[in-house]
Amino acid sequence: MRRIAAGVVLIRLFGLSSNDRAEIIANAINEHTNELLGAFTVISSKSIRIRKIT
């Protein structure tokens, strides 16, 4: 059975404080809310990559 994902987020924030991680994640979600649904997203300290799941 094939399942449909609402979206996947991979968080790659090594070596940062918990507060810095939380801020980066919150900003990414707030700025890209509409793009995250149905996408594979990678959040790193320097970039956010969003690719639609087909």
Sequence and secondary structure as in RCSB ss.txt:
>XXXX:A:sequence
MRRIAAGVVLIRLFGLSSNDRAEIIANAINEHTNELLGAFTVISSKSIRIRKIT
>XXXX:A:secstr
     S EEEEE TT  HHHHHHHHHHHHHHHHHHHTTEEEEEESS EEEEE  
